């Protein structure tokens, strides 16, 4: 790429680097550092910031997929207009603040060395955004070349993640993916949406912030209450002595199950409990 490209000031690249750090921290069960990184992502890329607007431009150009050149060109025109309207002074100030926080709070010597998929595409997009804003006639040839490359990228088939409707772009799905893979590997289990929510809460429990721990405990408590209600309904609907006997045993286990000192095995028991309750609801 050109000498004008700076990885540390490329919003698309930096965002990917931070996500990959979260992933590595979760895999190594370093929840504290994962949460610190997520805190930076949540604060610095929140709606209304110039970093968030720049990130949206990157996602539109890097992740969108269209079927014809006319639509691709239309996206390019809209992106160019948005880029030119950017409050560049404020954006650069926010980028500098983000870099400082990444350097001094995370203290990760490998942060900028991590592999980023589609790095060349993200670098092309950043250079194109810079050239659009500069409006320098000497860059016309490069602008034409890079616009053509971005159009080709928009037309290319890709596995795109729709982040627009997520509360926390990319983060929730990443956390659930990592934790699901971790539990799947140990217990060979598949999960529904309720179970994935438990995994997400479990991923961020045990950090210095006690809020995550409370949310997880509350969630598990609700599961216990729902399970007991399902068991009561089953008991009323059956006259099978064997089932009734089993119901009492399961009920006692639920009542005795602690919502504290949570580990992988305890989480698996609650995931199994959700499956059991689903079967009960379908049978009643």
C-alpha positions in Angstrom: 0.0 0.0 0.0 1.0 3.7 0.0 3.4 5.3 2.5 0.5 7.5 3.6 -1.3 4.5 5.1 -0.9 4.2 8.9 -2.3 1.0 10.5 -2.8 2.7 13.9 -5.0 5.3 12.4 -7.0 2.9 10.3 -10.3 2.5 12.1 -11.2 -0.8 10.3 -7.9 -2.4 11.1 -7.8 -1.1 14.8 -11.3 -2.4 15.4 -10.3 -5.9 14.0 -7.2 -5.9 16.2 -9.2 -5.1 19.3 -11.7 -7.9 18.5 -8.9 -10.4 18.0 -7.4 -9.4 21.4 -10.8 -10.1 23.0 -10.9 -13.5 21.3 -7.4 -14.4 22.5 -8.2 -13.3 26.1 -11.4 -15.3 26.2 -9.7 -18.4 24.9 -6.9 -18.1 27.5 -9.7 -17.4 30.1 -8.3 -13.9 30.9 -11.7 -12.3 31.4 -10.3 -9.2 33.0 -8.2 -8.2 30.0 -11.1 -9.2 27.6 -13.4 -6.9 29.5 -10.9 -4.0 29.5 -10.7 -4.3 25.7 -14.4 -4.5 25.3 -14.8 -1.4 27.5 -12.6 0.5 25.1 -14.6 -0.7 22.1 -17.9 0.2 23.7 -16.8 3.7 24.8 -14.8 4.8 21.8 -17.1 3.3 19.1 -20.4 4.3 20.7 -23.1 5.9 18.5 -22.6 9.6 17.9 -18.8 9.5 17.9 -16.8 10.2 14.8 -15.1 6.9 15.2 -18.4 5.2 15.0 -19.3 7.1 11.9 -15.9 6.2 10.3 -16.4 2.6 11.4 -19.8 2.5 9.6 -18.2 3.8 6.4 -15.6 1.0 6.7 -18.3 -1.7 7.2 -20.4 -0.3 4.3 -17.4 -0.6 1.9 -15.8 -3.8 3.4 -18.8 -6.0 4.3 -21.6 -5.0 1.9 -22.3 -7.3 -1.0 -24.2 -6.2 -4.2 -25.0 -7.9 -7.4 -24.4 -5.1 -10.0 -21.8 -2.4 -10.6 -24.4 0.4 -10.6 -25.4 -0.3 -7.0 -21.7 -0.6 -6.0 -21.0 2.8 -7.6 -24.0 4.2 -5.8 -22.6 3.0 -2.4 -19.2 4.5 -3.4 -20.8 7.9 -4.1 -22.7 7.9 -0.8 -19.5 6.8 1.1 -17.6 9.6 -0.6 -20.1 12.2 0.4 -20.1 11.0 4.0 -16.3 11.0 4.1 -16.1 14.6 2.8 -18.7 15.7 5.4 -16.7 14.2 8.3 -15.5 16.5 11.0 -11.9 15.6 10.3 -10.4 17.5 13.2 -12.6 15.8 15.7 -12.1 12.4 14.1 -8.3 12.7 14.3 -8.6 13.8 17.9 -10.7 10.7 18.7 -8.2 8.5 16.9 -5.3 9.9 18.9 -7.3 9.4 22.2 -8.1 5.8 21.2 -4.4 5.0 20.3 -3.2 6.5 23.7 -5.8 4.4 25.6 -4.8 1.2 23.7 -1.1 1.8 24.4 -1.3 2.8 28.1 -4.3 0.8 29.3 -3.9 -2.5 27.4 0.0 -2.5 27.4 0.0 -5.3 24.8 3.2 -5.4 22.8 1.7 -7.8 20.3 -1.5 -5.7 19.7 -0.5 -4.3 16.3 1.2 -7.5 15.2 -2.0 -9.6 15.1 -3.2 -11.0 11.8 -6.1 -9.1 10.3 -8.1 -10.7 7.5 -8.6 -8.5 4.4 -5.9 -6.1 5.6 -5.2 -5.0 2.1 -8.8 -4.1 1.5 -9.0 -2.2 4.8 -5.8 -0.3 3.9 -7.2 0.5 0.4 -10.5 1.8 2.0 -8.6 4.0 4.4 -6.3 5.5 1.7 -9.4 6.1 -0.5 -11.2 7.9 2.4 -8.1 10.0 3.0 -7.8 10.9 -0.7 -11.5 11.8 -1.0 -11.1 14.2 1.9 -7.8 15.7 0.6 -9.4 16.4 -2.8 -5.9 16.6 -4.2 -5.7 16.5 -8.1 -2.4 14.7 -7.9 -4.2 11.7 -6.4 -6.8 11.3 -9.2 -5.1 8.3 -10.8 -4.8 6.5 -7.4 -8.4 7.4 -6.5 -9.7 5.9 -9.8 -7.7 2.7 -9.2 -8.8 2.3 -5.6 -12.4 3.1 -6.4 -12.3 0.3 -9.0 -10.8 -2.1 -6.4 -13.5 -1.3 -3.9 -16.3 -1.8 -6.5 -14.8 -5.2 -7.3 -14.8 -6.0 -3.6 -18.4 -5.0 -3.2 -19.3 -7.3 -6.1 -17.4 -10.2 -4.6 -19.3 -12.9 -2.7 -18.6 -12.8 1.0 -19.8 -13.9 4.4 -21.2 -10.7 5.7 -22.1 -10.0 9.3 -25.0 -7.7 9.8 -23.9 -5.5 12.7 -26.5 -2.8 12.3 -29.1 -4.5 14.4 -26.8 -5.7 17.2 -26.6 -3.8 20.5 -22.8 -4.1 20.5 -21.5 -4.5 17.0 -19.6 -7.8 16.5 -18.9 -8.2 20.2 -21.9 -10.3 21.4 -21.6 -12.7 18.5 -17.8 -13.0 19.0 -18.2 -13.7 22.7 -20.9 -16.3 22.2 -18.9 -18.0 19.4 -15.7 -18.3 21.6 -17.5 -19.5 24.7 -19.7 -21.9 22.7 -16.6 -23.4 21.0 -14.9 -23.7 24.4 -17.9 -25.6 25.9 -18.6 -27.6 22.8 -15.0 -28.8 22.7 -15.3 -30.1 26.3 -18.9 -31.4 26.3 -19.9 -31.8 22.6 -23.1 -29.9 23.0 -25.2 -27.6 20.8 -27.1 -24.5 22.1 -30.3 -22.6 21.6 -30.6 -18.8 22.1 -31.3 -19.0 25.8 -28.2 -21.1 26.3 -26.1 -18.8 24.3 -27.2 -15.9 26.5 -25.9 -17.8 29.5 -22.6 -18.4 27.8 -22.3 -14.7 27.0 -23.0 -13.7 30.6 -20.6 -16.4 31.8 -17.9 -15.1 29.5 -17.8 -11.8 31.4 -18.3 -13.1 34.9 -15.4 -13.1 37.3 -14.1 -9.7 36.3 -13.5 -6.8 38.8 -16.8 -5.4 37.8 -19.4 -7.2 39.9 -22.3 -6.3 37.6 -21.5 -9.2 35.2 -21.5 -11.7 38.1 -24.8 -10.4 39.4 -26.4 -10.6 35.9 -25.3 -14.2 35.6 -26.5 -15.2 39.1 -29.9 -13.5 38.3 -30.1 -15.4 35.0 -29.4 -18.7 36.6 -31.9 -18.0 39.4 -34.6 -17.3 36.8 -33.8 -20.5 35.0 -34.2 -22.4 38.3 -37.6 -20.7 39.0 -38.8 -21.5 35.4 -37.6 -25.1 35.7 -39.5 -25.6 39.0 -42.7 -24.2 37.4 -42.3 -26.6 34.5 -41.8 -29.5 36.8 -44.9 -28.6 38.8 -46.9 -28.6 35.6 -45.5 -31.9 34.6 -46.3 -33.4 38.0 -50.0 -32.3 37.7 -50.3 -33.7 34.2 -49.0 -37.2 34.8 -50.0 -40.2 36.9 -46.9 -42.2 36.1 -45.3 -43.2 39.4 -41.8 -43.5 38.0 -42.0 -40.0 36.5 -43.4 -38.5 39.7 -40.5 -40.1 41.6 -38.0 -38.6 39.2 -39.7 -35.2 39.5 -39.1 -35.0 43.2 -35.4 -35.9 42.8 -34.9 -33.3 40.0 -36.7 -30.7 42.1 -34.4 -31.2 45.0 -31.4 -30.9 42.8 -32.6 -27.6 41.4 -33.2 -26.2 44.9 -29.8 -27.3 46.1 -27.9 -26.0 43.1 -25.8 -23.1 44.1 -25.7 -19.9 42.0 -22.2 -19.1 43.3 -18.8 -20.4 42.5 -19.8 -20.9 38.9 -17.5 -23.0 36.7 -17.8 -24.8 33.3 -19.4 -27.9 34.8 -22.1 -25.9 36.6 -22.8 -23.9 33.5 -23.2 -27.2 31.6 -25.7 -28.4 34.3 -27.8 -25.3 33.7 -27.6 -25.7 29.9 -28.8 -29.3 30.3 -31.6 -28.0 32.6 -32.8 -25.7 29.8 -33.0 -28.7 27.5 -34.9 -30.7 30.1 -37.5 -27.9 30.6 -37.9 -27.6 26.9 -38.8 -31.3 26.7 -41.2 -31.0 29.6 -43.0 -28.1 28.0 -43.3 -30.0 24.7 -44.7 -33.1 26.5 -47.2 -31.4 28.8 
